[in-house]
């Protein structure tokens, strides 16, 4: 199966790889592949569709969005098929009943919700206020995400913002950058589309504070891919060390984007050399249901002990928000380790309960990171 949040080279993907990402297990791949192939066939051969070159381009872009839906959001087959069929449905080239008969009620329902958003007229204040309402239903989330997955291209003095689901709209550079900052970046972060959010944020910084962007790039000394490859090696060591002790956990990893580095420098008023979490892993302990708070604390500190045998902890760079949670109820252990071979690494250790609070509660990262 395809791992979530891995770096995607979308141009190299095909329908079989997409089917593997959507499938629950290896036995489902063939059935899922047939459904995806049928959806693609509908898209490229629909009556009233455009010429073959445009159809093929449209198909490629639909598959790219479908890959994001499958990998970053872990959406099911019905939602992924809806992504592929959306251009046809929104143009009225295929009816709800036909989609329901062939692909099921769920796919048809998602497309109906998408159409209602597509033809709706929202004031900017309505959209921005909507960020504070997590009870939005899944079909509406899918609909909004499909419109976030736009293709951004610089073209002379202006910027074109187009999508496989919407007509090409001309944006001035200033308006696009403002829309990115006020809406698309915080919304994609709120939806936990971290790869998309990071790319949009870096794009915004590059064309808003160009000198700062290239200065940070130069100080990093490595490309994003090289930094990711180095972190992958560290993550393998961390995973092996903890797994060998029979502990149930999930490991997440991330490299800090150029924008995120710049934002932290501005927010904390520090220099680049004082940013210690350029690479980080988060260890989320699972199977802790029914455990007391004290037992959760002990489990987190046990993981820290394991990592201290692997790397050298920097005692002057640590945060214990388990013993004394933050005002927002945020609980987690944050440590910086010197790995010698790979440089510094920030490690966050928490339980599933703590992680839920951090991601969805008052401590949620999206509530402060992109709103100033």
Secondary structure, DSSP 4 states (H G I P E B T S, - for coil): -PPTTPPP-GGG--HHHHHHHH-SSGGGHHHHHHHHHHHHHHHHH-TT---HHHHHHHHHHHHHHHHHHHHTS---HHHHHHHHHHHHHHTTSS-HHHHHHHH-HHHHHHHHHHHHHHT----HHHHHHHTT-TT--HHHHHHHHHHH-PEEEEETTEEEEEETTEEEEEEEHHHHHHHIIIIIHHHHHHTT-HHHHHHHHHHHHHHHSHHHHHHHHHHH-S-HHHHHHHHHHHHHHHHHHHHTTT--EEEEEEEPPHHHHHHHHHHHT--GGG---SEEEEEEE-S-TT--HHHHHHHHHHHHHHHHHHSEEEEEEEEETTTS--TT----EEEEEE-SSS-EEEEEEEEHHHHHHHHHSTT-THHHHS--
